[in-house]
Amino acid sequence: MNLFKRAWWRLTGHLGKTLMLVGLFFVICTLVLSGFLIQSAATRAAASAKNSVGAVATMQLDVNALLDSGRMQQRKDSGQPGMIGAEGDLHRSLVDKICKSSVVANCNYRKDSVAEPTDQVKLHQPVPAPAGQDNRGADFFKADGVRDLDAVSTFRNGDSKLIAGSGIKPDSKSDMVVIEERVAKDNHLKVADKIKLKAIVRHPDGRIGFKEIGFIVGGIYQNNTADTGTYVPPMMAPSNQIYVTPGGATRLDSKKVGADGGCSTRPPSRCATPPTWAS
């Protein structure tokens, strides 16, 4: 009993020191409890993120596997490399089934192509090529056939944004094209204008030709990358990037769009888009 009395006298006899110790004890307890609360909240947030954020999957052709399978089509001239045949196509109808799955939140695919400029639609080239430089092979628009423009990485991260018209959607028509604003200004183009671009035609005898393909400007976008003060090959410049539908990219390859939206010169039942896809 004397122990408690002496402790009480000690606390009341040094009131300032007692208040300081009580305050310090309160601060320590508060910090410990806050740490437990933060740890618990972080655990719940991590569990919630795992449930809401999924993995990004990318599909593309495994050329080595195709070569090992012996299904690469060989040219008549044995000195020429093999060609990817029907076995190398990834059918659009199959990918559309994957995109409609309940476990897939978003889906996109891409078909690479190029378009030759015409008198109506010229390339944006603020700095001309140096004298004597051969520009053949680079004087093209880089045309990406995409299923959904909003799912393209440059539009997702904000490097590009739509400023007029609408973007490409899964139900967009094959004659829709989205161009960059610098190309639109250079050629005095606006939304709903009808334009023509040249598609590359590869003849059986090896000759290369061009034919004009009609498109309608469905949208105009802005890319945040400014023009440099030096020459850049036109196809490498962000301003000369255009977007079309997968069917539009098929048309730029001088092929017919199949019944399922695929691409080939084969019958529609076997028509498929080339095997370059991105999530």
Secondary structure, DSSP 8 states (H G I E B T S, - for coil): -HHHHHHHHHHHHTHHHHHHHHHHHHHHHHHHHHHHHHHHHHHHHHHHHHHH-------B--HHHHHHHT--B--SSTTS--B--GGG-B-HHHHHHHHTSTT-S----EEEEEEB--SSS----SS---TT---TTT-SEEEEEES-GGGSHHHHTTSEEEEEE----TT--TTEEEEEHHHHHHTT--TT-EEEEEEEEE-TTS-EEEEEEEEEEEEEEEES----SS---GGGSGGGEEEE-HHHHHHHTT-EE-TTS-EESS-GGG--B-SB---
